[in-house]
Amino acid sequence: MGARRVVGIMAKAPLAGHAKTRLIPVLGADRAARLQRQMLLDTIDLAAAALQGQGAISIVCPTAADRAVLQCLVPAEVGIVAHDRGDLMRGLDYGLSYHLDQGYEQVVLLDGDSPTLPARYVRSAFDQLTGDAIVLGPTFDGGYYLIGACRPRPALFDWQHLDSAKICRQTHELAELLGARVALLPPWYDVDTAEDLDRLMNELRSYPSRAPHTCRFLEQDGRQ
């Protein structure tokens, strides 16, 4: 058997007013939260498809309160870790170091907002994770949907002035300055804005099987 692998999904609890806040003007607080729940379930499924039984899945959430809610919503085999560090960057740092401390040799951290991401992209990330490698999956808006590593990398998440439109490029440049070998995956999109939601709905009209939980929700909600 190969290296011990884990996919850590970065996610908040899908609570109204707490989740997908940039979509609240479009969907309302309750529907935005319910959409996040379905996207998270699809993300868990794509992680499982990528791992093919050869690794673990966990959710890395911001607080113990988030963890308590998520424990009631996700499959029992999915671990839930609360980082209690406030912002996303510190959460990513914790998600990487925590899983490495648990004995995993390859850690991929994935957003919970890209439910149609091809599982092969995640498999490719693991295939490229050896030694000092850093794997990045860029989003079209300048961020990243995935970061993977085999060792702690606190400097990659220590940003005094975070520019979300440039964070993937800046992380790439910093990783190379630190002597890491950087592998880039194909770009994909995450669902944060009304424009992103339109793109998701257009994709699911043609390919509903790519995110079945999300697709059913949008159909029942009258958005498809």
ROMARDREN-78328 format. One line per 2 residues: their letters; for each residue x, y, z of C-alpha. Coordinates in pm, 1 decimal. Last residue first. Layout:
// residues N
A = X/Y/Z; ...
// end
This chain:
// residues 224
QR = -3249.9/2494.0/-1254.2; -3320.2/2740.9/-971.5
GD = -3663.0/2609.1/-881.2; -3560.5/2495.5/-535.7
QE = -3635.3/2135.2/-619.3; -3408.8/2155.4/-923.5
LF = -3135.7/2342.4/-732.8; -3145.1/2088.9/-448.7
RC = -3139.0/1793.5/-685.9; -2837.4/1938.1/-869.6
TH = -2646.0/2004.1/-548.0; -2689.9/1646.9/-429.5
PA = -2613.1/1509.9/-778.0; -2288.6/1703.0/-838.0
RS = -2128.1/1576.4/-1159.9; -2432.2/1359.9/-1239.8
PY = -2631.1/1663.7/-1354.4; -2404.4/1721.4/-1657.4
SR = -2579.8/1945.6/-1909.8; -2811.5/2134.1/-1675.9
LE = -2545.3/2092.2/-1408.1; -2296.1/2307.0/-1598.6
NM = -2544.5/2589.1/-1651.3; -2642.4/2578.7/-1284.8
LR = -2279.1/2597.3/-1173.7; -2206.4/2891.6/-1404.0
DL = -2510.7/3076.5/-1274.4; -2394.5/3010.4/-917.3
DE = -2050.1/3148.5/-998.7; -2208.7/3465.9/-1136.4
AT = -2417.4/3500.9/-821.1; -2099.4/3477.2/-613.9
DV = -1909.3/3221.8/-406.5; -1915.4/2896.8/-601.2
DY = -1562.3/2777.2/-673.7; -1414.9/2745.9/-1019.4
WP = -1152.9/2524.8/-1178.6; -794.2/2566.2/-1300.8
PL = -587.5/2266.3/-1411.3; -344.0/2144.6/-1144.0
LA = -16.4/2319.8/-1073.1; 289.8/2145.5/-930.7
VR = 535.2/2346.0/-722.0; 876.0/2211.4/-619.0
AG = 962.2/2373.3/-289.7; 1275.4/2576.6/-225.4
LL = 1121.7/2841.6/0.4; 1137.2/3092.6/-284.9
EA = 942.9/2839.7/-493.0; 672.5/2822.5/-227.8
LE = 658.8/3202.1/-212.2; 601.2/3233.1/-586.3
HT = 324.3/2972.0/-586.9; 160.0/3126.5/-280.2
QR = 165.0/3467.2/-449.6; 13.2/3322.2/-768.2
CI = -259.3/3144.5/-571.1; -327.1/3446.5/-349.5
KA = -362.9/3700.8/-629.2; -735.2/3786.1/-629.6
SD = -759.5/3702.9/-257.9; -511.5/3975.7/-171.6
LH = -408.3/3900.2/187.3; -210.3/4162.0/371.5
QW = -22.4/4014.4/667.8; -8.0/3673.0/507.6
DF = 124.6/3371.8/698.9; -28.6/3077.9/511.9
LA = 265.0/2967.8/298.0; 507.2/3033.2/585.1
PR = 341.6/2759.1/792.5; 443.8/2480.7/550.3
PR = 426.2/2151.6/738.8; 533.7/1848.4/531.4
CA = 387.8/1631.5/256.3; 187.8/1902.7/82.1
GI = -139.4/1976.3/-94.5; -339.6/2285.6/-176.2
LY = -676.4/2281.6/-344.4; -947.9/2522.0/-463.4
YG = -706.0/2809.5/-510.7; -751.7/3184.1/-535.5
GD = -712.8/3407.2/-839.8; -1075.9/3426.4/-953.0
FT = -1040.2/3138.7/-1200.8; -944.3/2901.7/-923.0
PG = -597.9/2749.7/-905.5; -528.8/2395.0/-781.2
LV = -193.5/2400.8/-606.0; 43.4/2113.1/-527.2
IA = 350.5/2168.8/-309.7; 637.4/1924.2/-343.3
DG = 916.5/1885.5/-86.2; 919.4/1507.4/-90.2
TL = 637.4/1361.0/-296.8; 290.8/1484.0/-381.6
QD = 247.9/1461.1/-758.7; 29.0/1149.0/-760.7
FA = -172.8/1294.8/-472.3; -259.9/1604.7/-673.6
SR = -342.0/1392.9/-979.2; -595.2/1199.2/-773.0
VY = -753.4/1530.7/-670.9; -774.8/1641.0/-1033.8
RA = -913.7/1300.1/-1128.8; -1208.1/1361.5/-896.8
PL = -1331.1/1627.1/-1139.0; -1449.7/1941.2/-955.8
TP = -1828.0/1960.4/-982.8; -1883.2/2040.7/-612.9
SD = -1635.1/2329.6/-600.6; -1733.5/2514.9/-282.5
GD = -1613.5/2278.6/-9.0; -1249.9/2375.6/-57.6
LL = -986.0/2105.3/-62.4; -682.6/2041.2/154.4
VV = -465.6/1754.9/31.1; -233.9/1586.0/279.4
QE = 16.2/1315.9/188.4; 213.6/1131.2/458.8
YG = -61.1/1102.9/717.7; 72.3/1029.5/1064.7
QD = -166.7/1229.0/1281.2; 92.1/1506.7/1303.6
LH = 69.3/1537.3/925.1; -306.1/1573.8/961.3
YS = -274.2/1850.5/1218.0; -0.1/2036.8/1026.0
LG = -203.1/2063.3/704.9; -537.8/2148.5/860.2
YD = -372.9/2392.7/1101.3; -207.5/2588.9/820.9
LG = -533.1/2583.6/626.0; -721.5/2713.0/929.3
RM = -467.4/2989.3/975.1; -534.4/3093.4/616.8
LD = -910.9/3061.9/658.0; -941.8/3296.6/953.5
GR = -1027.2/3242.9/1317.8; -792.8/2987.3/1464.9
DH = -1043.7/2756.0/1632.1; -915.2/2461.8/1418.9
AV = -1213.2/2232.8/1454.8; -1158.0/1883.5/1311.2
IG = -1432.7/1657.7/1179.4; -1367.6/1301.8/1063.4
VE = -1581.3/1149.5/789.8; -1670.5/786.9/865.1
AP = -1995.6/891.0/1030.9; -2132.6/1041.8/710.7
VL = -2207.4/1416.1/730.5; -2496.2/1613.8/876.8
CQ = -2514.5/1556.5/1253.2; -2139.3/1585.1/1307.6
LV = -2149.4/1906.1/1104.1; -2352.9/2087.9/1368.9
AR = -2119.5/1998.6/1656.5; -1813.0/2077.2/1444.0
DA = -1940.0/2424.1/1361.0; -1985.3/2492.5/1733.3
AT = -1633.3/2363.6/1798.6; -1508.2/2629.9/1561.3
PC = -1359.3/2700.8/1216.9; -1407.8/2370.4/1030.6
VI = -1166.3/2115.6/885.7; -1370.1/1827.1/744.5
SI = -1206.1/1488.1/717.0; -1163.1/1218.8/457.2
AG = -929.7/920.3/479.7; -722.0/722.4/234.3
QG = -699.6/434.8/-13.7; -1069.6/352.1/-59.5
QL = -1082.5/498.1/-408.4; -922.6/823.4/-287.7
AA = -1054.6/1033.5/-574.7; -1405.1/887.3/-559.8
AA = -1413.8/944.1/-183.2; -1304.6/1305.2/-230.8
LD = -1574.3/1346.2/-498.4; -1837.0/1211.5/-257.8
IT = -1727.7/1443.5/24.0; -1744.3/1735.4/-219.4
DL = -2096.9/1634.8/-319.3; -2202.5/1635.3/46.0
LM = -2038.9/1976.7/92.9; -2220.6/2116.2/-210.7
QR = -2549.6/1992.5/-64.4; -2483.5/2160.9/270.8
QL = -2372.9/2481.8/101.9; -2699.5/2498.8/-91.0
RA = -2892.4/2461.5/233.8; -2701.3/2755.9/379.4
AR = -2773.7/2974.4/77.4; -3137.7/2866.4/92.2
DA = -3170.1/2980.9/453.8; -2985.6/3311.6/415.0
GL = -3166.5/3432.9/105.9; -3084.7/3306.8/-241.9
VP = -2952.7/3604.8/-437.0; -2866.3/3856.9/-162.1
IL = -2754.5/3561.2/55.8; -2503.9/3439.6/-201.5
RT = -2212.2/3635.8/-57.6; -2294.0/3489.5/285.2
KA = -2232.3/3133.9/173.4; -2270.6/3003.6/529.5
HG = -2316.5/3183.8/861.4; -2644.0/3369.7/800.3
AL = -2836.7/3044.7/783.3; -2622.4/2755.9/906.6
PA = -2427.6/2519.3/681.5; -2141.6/2452.0/924.9
KA = -1821.1/2597.6/784.1; -1598.0/2407.7/546.2
MI = -1238.6/2325.9/449.7; -1231.5/1968.1/325.6
GV = -928.1/1767.5/440.3; -838.8/1486.8/200.9
VR = -610.6/1229.8/360.7; -344.7/993.3/232.7
RA = -117.3/733.2/388.5; 152.0/660.8/132.6
GM = 120.5/351.8/-81.4; 0.0/0.0/0.0
// end
